[in-house]
Amino acid sequence: MHPLTSFDDVGDPTGTPVFYFHGGGDSRLSRHPDDTIAESVGVRLIAVDRCRLVDSKRTLLSWGRDVAALADDLGLREYSVLGWSAGGPHALAAAAASPGRVRHVAVVAGMPPAKGLRAMPRDVRQVTRLARLNPRLALRSLTKWSRQPVPPTGSAECDRAYAEGRVESFREGPLWLALELAMLGRPWGFDPADVRTPVTLWYGTRDVVTPPSIGEDYERTLPNATLQIVDDTHQLLFSRWEPILKDLKTRALAERAARIFT
């Protein structure tokens, strides 16, 4: 059995399967609210919650194995993954755990490995340090942060979805996020350099949370990565939702064809 029981399955039911992993302090609702976009580009989008996973034993690789088990439940032999912000490491972990099944990885404004956290804002580094010492030490700061307005996405409907995703994320409290930050602030249990699945990296020039330098480091580390730097903020997931899904589908189909004919 796996714990991934809270997810949305939307878009084209016969389309290219893509698992979506939200950011920290977010939920499966933290995505573009118009699911007809996924349908129009031929993507079956499975948006999976982590905000109910209060498990101190969870690791990135156990997450990857749980995603594979969920894919089994859904009858999916192969799939792609999309991770935003703190979901980025989870997307890479899914590929590390199931390299023969994951066709393509999209990392959108993804957090770096622990040694790269110095590129992130001071408040993120501080709360991650507290969470590493003891996750409960980070609860007060995370609760206070959860009550702040979400940053603008450039679209009123996306702003609403983002805000609703934040409320859903903290519905059962912040402990899940404290545990996750503690996990992300330690060695991941795999080396990104060993992830040979093709990866597209999306970073925004105006992102002050995960700046483009993180994407450049990933591009140097990952064996098969393409870096896309665009004029946008950390919320580029919302404003670039359609091109991200289109790119993911195109690359996933191309990689599947390449495997068939080689």
MARKOL-127456 format. One record per residue: residue number from 1; x, y, z of N, C-alpha, C in turn. Coordinates in steps of 0.02 Angstrom, whole numbers, plus 50000, padded with zeros to 5 digits. Layout:
<recs>
   resi     n_x     n_y     n_z    ca_x    ca_y    ca_z     c_x     c_y     c_z
    NUM       X       Y       Z       X       Y       Z       X       Y       Z
...
</recs>
This chain:
<recs>
   resi     n_x     n_y     n_z    ca_x    ca_y    ca_z     c_x     c_y     c_z
      1   50042   49940   50000   50000   50000   50000   50044   50063   50000
      2   50018   50116   49970   50053   50179   49970   50008   50233   50000
      3   50036   50289   50023   49995   50339   50057   49967   50393   50011
      4   49977   50387   49946   49957   50441   49901   49884   50432   49880
      5   49839   50452   49924   49768   50441   49913   49731   50505   49895
      6   49764   50563   49901   49733   50627   49886   49764   50655   49822
      7   49726   50652   49768   49751   50677   49704   49693   50695   49658
      8   49707   50738   49610   49659   50755   49557   49683   50723   49492
      9   49638   50693   49455   49654   50661   49391   49612   50696   49338
     10   49644   50742   49301   49607   50787   49256   49641   50789   49187
     11   49611   50828   49142   49638   50835   49075   49612   50781   49029
     12   49654   50761   48981   49636   50711   48931   49648   50641   48960
     13   49595   50601   48972   49605   50536   49003   49647   50488   48961
     14   49652   50501   48896   49693   50458   48853   49758   50492   48834
     15   49773   50549   48864   49831   50588   48846   49895   50564   48880
     16   49949   50600   48867   50014   50585   48898   50008   50595   48974
     17   50022   50543   49013   50014   50550   49086   50071   50591   49117
     18   50052   50640   49157   50099   50683   49191   50078   50690   49264
     19   50123   50672   49309   50111   50682   49380   50137   50752   49399
     20   50095   50791   49433   50114   50858   49454   50125   50859   49530
     21   50184   50886   49549   50203   50891   49619   50208   50964   49639
     22   50165   50986   49684   50160   51057   49703   50220   51079   49745
     23   50221   51144   49760   50274   51173   49800   50263   51163   49875
     24   50311   51187   49914   50304   51185   49986   50253   51237   50009
     25   50211   51219   50055   50158   51264   50076   50102   51269   50026
     26   50098   51221   49981   50047   51219   49929   50012   51152   49931
     27   49969   51140   49881   49932   51077   49877   49918   51061   49804
     28   49882   51008   49793   49865   50988   49725   49825   51043   49689
     29   49792   51087   49728   49753   51141   49700   49796   51199   49675
     30   49859   51199   49694   49905   51253   49676   49932   51243   49605
     31   49889   51256   49557   49906   51248   49487   49858   51293   49447
     32   49868   51298   49383   49821   51336   49343   49752   51305   49350
     33   49700   51346   49365   49635   51316   49379   49597   51292   49318
     34   49620   51309   49258   49584   51288   49197   49612   51222   49173
     35   49578   51168   49193   49603   51101   49174   49589   51084   49101
     36   49551   51126   49066   49542   51114   48995   49607   51127   48956
     37   49654   51164   48987   49719   51175   48954   49755   51108   48947
     38   49757   51070   49001   49789   51003   48997   49753   50960   48945
     39   49687   50963   48945   49649   50924   48897   49666   50945   48825
     40   49671   51010   48813   49682   51035   48745   49751   51016   48718
     41   49800   51009   48762   49867   50991   48738   49879   50916   48741
     42   49828   50878   48762   49834   50805   48762   49873   50777   48821
     43   49862   50807   48881   49897   50784   48941   49845   50760   48992
     44   49858   50702   49020   49821   50677   49078   49860   50699   49140
     45   49833   50745   49177   49869   50774   49234   49845   50743   49299
     46   49893   50715   49336   49878   50687   49402   49914   50729   49453
     47   49876   50773   49487   49904   50819   49536   49900   50787   49605
     48   49957   50774   49636   49960   50734   49697   49976   50777   49758
     49   49937   50769   49811   49950   50804   49873   50008   50774   49912
     50   50047   50818   49943   50095   50796   49995   50075   50825   50063
     51   50027   50870   50064   50011   50907   50125   49975   50864   50177
     52   49962   50802   50162   49932   50757   50212   49982   50703   50234
     53   50045   50710   50211   50095   50659   50226   50137   50680   50286
     54   50110   50669   50346   50145   50685   50407   50182   50622   50429
     55   50241   50612   50400   50278   50550   50409   50352   50566   50415
     56   50379   50559   50474   50450   50576   50485   50497   50527   50450
     57   50472   50471   50428   50514   50422   50394   50513   50430   50318
     58   50472   50477   50293   50469   50487   50221   50536   50513   50194
     59   50558   50486   50138   50617   50510   50103   50598   50528   50032
     60   50642   50561   49997   50628   50576   49927   50621   50513   49886
     61   50664   50464   49899   50661   50402   49860   50598   50362   49878
     62   50577   50363   49941   50515   50327   49958   50456   50361   49924
     63   50459   50428   49917   50408   50464   49879   50407   50440   49807
     64   50466   50434   49776   50470   50410   49707   50440   50341   49699
     65   50452   50298   49748   50423   50230   49745   50347   50232   49754
     66   50324   50277   49797   50251   50284   49806   50217   50309   49743
     67   50250   50355   49707   50223   50379   49644   50217   50322   49594
     68   50269   50280   49592   50266   50222   49547   50209   50175   49566
     69   50197   50166   49631   50142   50123   49653   50075   50154   49634
     70   50069   50220   49639   50007   50254   49618   49998   50245   49543
     71   50052   50251   49505   50048   50240   49433   50023   50169   49418
     72   50046   50121   49456   50022   50052   49447   49946   50049   49459
     73   49924   50082   49512   49852   50082   49527   49811   50113   49470
     74   49841   50162   49436   49806   50197   49382   49817   50163   49314
     75   49853   50108   49314   49865   50071   49252   49915   50104   49205
     76   49962   50142   49234   50011   50179   49193   50079   50144   49197
     77   50104   50123   49140   50170   50091   49139   50226   50144   49136
     78   50215   50196   49096   50262   50251   49091   50226   50317   49104
     79   50264   50366   49126   50235   50431   49142   50290   50483   49145
     80   50270   50546   49145   50317   50601   49155   50299   50636   49220
     81   50344   50679   49244   50333   50713   49307   50350   50787   49301
     82   50312   50827   49338   50320   50900   49339   50321   50923   49411
     83   50375   50955   49431   50381   50978   49500   50397   51052   49503
     84   50358   51088   49544   50368   51160   49553   50397   51174   49622
     85   50450   51215   49626   50480   51237   49688   50503   51176   49729
     86   50474   51165   49789   50493   51106   49828   50471   51042   49794
     87   50427   51047   49745   50408   50988   49706   50462   50967   49657
     88   50509   51013   49642   50563   50997   49595   50606   50938   49618
     89   50632   50939   49680   50669   50881   49704   50628   50817   49703
     90   50562   50823   49716   50519   50764   49714   50513   50736   49643
     91   50514   50780   49593   50511   50757   49524   50576   50720   49505
     92   50632   50748   49526   50696   50714   49513   50699   50647   49550
     93   50672   50645   49610   50672   50583   49648   50629   50530   49615
     94   50574   50550   49585   50531   50502   49549   50570   50470   49492
     95   50610   50510   49457   50651   50483   49403   50707   50439   49429
     96   50736   50459   49486   50790   50418   49516   50764   50351   49540
     97   50703   50351   49567   50674   50289   49594   50649   50242   49539
     98   50627   50270   49482   50598   50229   49429   50625   50252   49361
     99   50690   50244   49349   50720   50272   49288   50693   50241   49224
    100   50668   50180   49227   50643   50148   49167   50571   50166   49151
    101   50538   50202   49197   50467   50218   49187   50454   50292   49173
    102   50497   50335   49200   50487   50407   49192   50516   50430   49125
    103   50473   50456   49081   50495   50476   49015   50531   50543   49016
    104   50503   50591   49052   50532   50657   49054   50516   50691   49120
    105   50561   50736   49140   50553   50774   49202   50552   50848   49185
    106   50504   50885   49213   50504   50958   49209   50512   50984   49280
    107   50565   51022   49291   50578   51055   49355   50565   51129   49345
    108   50516   51156   49379   50496   51227   49371   50514   51264   49435
    109   50564   51309   49429   50586   51348   49488   50601   51302   49546
    110   50636   51247   49533   50646   51195   49583   50698   51215   49636
    111   50685   51192   49698   50734   51201   49752   50797   51161   49737
    112   50854   51184   49761   50917   51149   49749   50930   51096   49803
    113   50981   51054   49792   51004   51010   49846   51027   51052   49906
    114   51037   51019   49962   51052   51055   50024   51112   51102   50017
    115   51163   51081   49982   51223   51123   49976   51210   51186   49936
    116   51155   51188   49899   51139   51247   49859   51089   51294   49891
    117   51067   51279   49953   51016   51321   49986   51039   51392   49998
    118   51105   51404   49997   51130   51472   50007   51105   51520   49953
    119   51082   51494   49896   51055   51537   49843   50984   51560   49858
    120   50951   51530   49908   50882   51547   49924   50878   51602   49977
    121   50821   51633   49987   50815   51687   50036   50832   51665   50107
    122   50851   51715   50147   50873   51701   50215   50818   51668   50256
    123   50755   51689   50249   50702   51661   50290   50691   51587   50274
    124   50700   51567   50211   50694   51496   50192   50750   51456   50224
    125   50811   51484   50221   50868   51449   50251   50859   51441   50326
    126   50833   51494   50358   50825   51491   50431   50774   51440   50452
    127   50716   51439   50419   50664   51391   50440   50685   51320   50423
    128   50723   51311   50369   50748   51244   50353   50798   51221   50405
    129   50840   51268   50429   50888   51250   50481   50851   51230   50546
    130   50799   51267   50564   50760   51249   50622   50728   51180   50614
    131   50700   51168   50556   50667   51104   50543   50716   51046   50547
    132   50777   51058   50526   50827   51005   50531   50843   50989   50603
    133   50846   51041   50645   50860   51030   50716   50803   50991   50749
    134   50742   51015   50736   50681   50982   50761   50622   51012   50723
    135   50587   50973   50684   50532   51001   50644   50483   51044   50683
    136   50472   51028   50746   50423   51066   50785   50448   51137   50800
    137   50513   51148   50796   50539   51216   50807   50519   51262   50750
    138   50503   51234   50691   50486   51275   50633   50411   51289   50628
    139   50370   51260   50671   50298   51265   50662   50272   51336   50669
    140   50298   51374   50717   50274   51442   50728   50288   51486   50667
    141   50349   51482   50641   50366   51522   50582   50324   51502   50521
    142   50314   51438   50512   50275   51415   50454   50202   51435   50460
    143   50175   51432   50521   50105   51453   50531   50097   51527   50515
    144   50144   51568   50538   50142   51640   50524   50147   51653   50449
    145   50192   51617   50416   50200   51625   50343   50137   51604   50306
    146   50103   51553   50330   50044   51526   50295   49988   51578   50292
    147   49989   51627   50337   49935   51676   50341   49949   51737   50297
    148   50007   51740   50267   50023   51795   50222   49988   51786   50155
    149   49971   51840   50120   49942   51833   50053   49991   51800   50005
    150   49965   51759   49960   50010   51728   49910   50033   51782   49861
    151   50093   51775   49833   50117   51824   49784   50073   51823   49721
    152   50070   51878   49685   50028   51881   49624   50056   51837   49569
    153   50011   51809   49531   50030   51766   49474   50024   51801   49407
    154   49989   51858   49408   49974   51893   49345   49905   51879   49318
    155   49867   51838   49354   49799   51820   49333   49755   51814   49395
    156   49697   51846   49393   49652   51844   49451   49629   51773   49466
    157   49614   51735   49414   49589   51666   49426   49645   51622   49453
    158   49706   51633   49431   49762   51594   49458   49779   51616   49530
    159   49772   51681   49544   49781   51705   49613   49733   51669   49660
    160   49670   51661   49639   49621   51627   49681   49640   51554   49692
    161   49660   51521   49638   49679   51451   49644   49741   51443   49689
    162   49788   51488   49682   49848   51487   49723   49830   51496   49797
    163   49786   51544   49811   49764   51556   49881   49726   51496   49908
    164   49683   51466   49868   49646   51407   49890   49693   51348   49903
    165   49744   51342   49861   49794   51289   49872   49832   51299   49936
    166   49847   51362   49954   49882   51376   50017   49838   51358   50077
    167   49774   51375   50075   49729   51358   50130   49725   51282   50137
    168   49718   51247   50081   49713   51174   50083   49777   51144   50112
    169   49834   51174   50095   49898   51148   50117   49904   51146   50193
    170   49877   51198   50226   49885   51204   50299   49822   51184   50336
    171   49775   51152   50302   49712   51134   50334   49723   51089   50395
    172   49773   51046   50391   49787   51001   50447   49851   51021   50484
    173   49873   51083   50473   49931   51108   50509   49994   51107   50468
    174   50048   51137   50494   50111   51144   50456   50162   51089   50467
    175   50146   51039   50507   50198   50989   50524   50224   50954   50462
    176   50180   50939   50414   50202   50905   50353   50257   50944   50319
    177   50249   51011   50317   50298   51053   50282   50363   51057   50321
    178   50359   51061   50388   50419   51061   50428   50459   50997   50418
    179   50425   50940   50416   50459   50876   50403   50490   50876   50334
    180   50454   50904   50285   50480   50905   50217   50542   50949   50211
    181   50540   51008   50242   50598   51052   50239   50658   51020   50273
    182   50647   50986   50328   50702   50950   50361   50732   50898   50313
    183   50689   50863   50278   50712   50813   50229   50751   50845   50172
    184   50725   50901   50145   50758   50933   50088   50823   50967   50109
    185   50830   50983   50173   50891   51015   50197   50946   50967   50215
    186   50934   50903   50204   50985   50851   50216   51003   50817   50150
    187   51055   50776   50148   51069   50737   50087   51007   50699   50064
    188   50997   50698   49999   50934   50674   49971   50929   50598   49965
    189   50984   50563   49970   50981   50490   49962   50994   50469   49890
    190   51003   50517   49846   51023   50503   49777   51061   50564   49751
    191   51101   50553   49700   51140   50607   49671   51106   50629   49607
    192   51088   50693   49601   51057   50716   49538   51100   50699   49477
    193   51165   50694   49486   51209   50677   49430   51194   50607   49402
    194   51160   50566   49441   51144   50498   49419   51075   50494   49386
    195   51038   50550   49383   50972   50550   49351   50982   50560   49276
    196   50975   50506   49239   50988   50508   49167   50926   50520   49125
    197   50868   50520   49157   50807   50539   49123   50813   50611   49098
    198   50792   50626   49038   50795   50696   49014   50754   50743   49058
    199   50783   50801   49071   50753   50850   49117   50750   50918   49082
    200   50693   50951   49086   50688   51021   49065   50682   51063   49128
    201   50725   51114   49132   50728   51159   49189   50699   51226   49169
    202   50650   51250   49207   50618   51315   49194   50632   51361   49253
    203   50665   51418   49239   50680   51467   49291   50665   51537   49265
    204   50645   51582   49311   50628   51650   49293   50682   51699   49311
    205   50693   51747   49268   50746   51797   49281   50730   51840   49342
    206   50665   51847   49358   50645   51890   49415   50626   51849   49476
    207   50647   51787   49478   50632   51743   49534   50682   51757   49591
    208   50656   51780   49648   50700   51794   49705   50697   51737   49757
    209   50658   51685   49743   50653   51627   49788   50702   51573   49765
    210   50695   51552   49703   50743   51505   49673   50770   51537   49609
    211   50822   51577   49615   50848   51615   49558   50877   51570   49504
    212   50888   51597   49444   50913   51557   49388   50980   51524   49401
    213   51019   51549   49447   51083   51517   49463   51073   51445   49485
    214   51017   51431   49517   51002   51362   49538   50992   51318   49476
    215   50955   51344   49427   50946   51308   49364   51011   51297   49328
    216   51056   51346   49330   51121   51338   49297   51163   51285   49332
    217   51158   51281   49398   51193   51227   49434   51165   51159   49415
    218   51098   51154   49412   51067   51091   49391   51089   51072   49320
    219   51092   51121   49276   51111   51107   49207   51181   51078   49203
    220   51226   51101   49247   51294   51075   49248   51297   51005   49279
    221   51250   50991   49324   51252   50928   49361   51215   50871   49326
    222   51156   50885   49302   51115   50833   49271   51144   50813   49203
    223   51148   50748   49189   51179   50725   49126   51140   50744   49063
    224   51074   50754   49069   51033   50764   49009   50980   50818   49023
    225   51004   50881   49029   50960   50935   49050   50959   50991   48998
    226   50901   51022   48992   50891   51081   48950   50865   51137   48994
    227   50900   51193   48994   50881   51249   49037   50844   51303   48997
    228   50784   51320   49022   50743   51373   48993   50739   51430   49044
    229   50771   51486   49029   50766   51545   49072   50721   51595   49039
    230   50667   51614   49073   50616   51658   49045   50608   51719   49089
    231   50578   51771   49061   50566   51833   49098   50504   51824   49141
    232   50516   51801   49202   50459   51786   49246   50483   51782   49318
    233   50435   51768   49363   50448   51763   49435   50443   51690   49457
    234   50444   51680   49523   50437   51612   49550   50370   51582   49533
    235   50322   51624   49516   50254   51600   49499   50247   51584   49425
    236   50302   51573   49390   50298   51557   49318   50260   51493   49304
    237   50251   51451   49355   50210   51391   49345   50141   51410   49317
    238   50112   51463   49344   50045   51484   49323   50046   51518   49255
    239   50090   51566   49247   50091   51605   49185   50116   51565   49125
    240   50156   51514   49137   50185   51473   49083   50156   51403   49082
    241   50099   51393   49113   50069   51326   49121   50061   51290   49054
    242   50031   51324   49005   50020   51291   48941   50085   51273   48905
    243   50133   51319   48897   50195   51300   48864   50234   51246   48901
    244   50230   51246   48968   50264   51194   49006   50234   51126   48990
    245   50167   51121   48990   50134   51058   48975   50147   51036   48903
    246   50144   51084   48857   50157   51067   48786   50228   51040   48778
    247   50276   51074   48808   50346   51052   48803   50355   50983   48833
    248   50323   50972   48890   50330   50907   48924   50301   50851   48882
    249   50242   50864   48851   50212   50812   48810   50255   50798   48748
    250   50278   50851   48715   50318   50843   48654   50381   50803   48668
    251   50416   50821   48721   50478   50787   48738   50466   50715   48760
    252   50412   50703   48798   50396   50635   48820   50382   50590   48760
    253   50344   50614   48712   50329   50575   48652   50391   50562   48611
    254   50434   50613   48605   50496   50605   48567   50541   50553   48599
    255   50545   50554   48666   50588   50506   48700   50560   50436   48696
    256   50494   50430   48697   50464   50364   48689   50479   50337   48620
    257   50472   50378   48568   50486   50357   48500   50559   50337   48493
    258   50603   50376   48523   50675   50361   48518   50691   50293   48549
    259   50657   50276   48603   50669   50211   48635   50642   50154   48591
    260   50586   50167   48558   50556   50115   48516   50601   50099   48456
    261   50629   50151   48427   50666   50142   48365   50742   50137   48373
    262   50764   50126   48434   50836   50115   48445   50848   50048   48477
</recs>
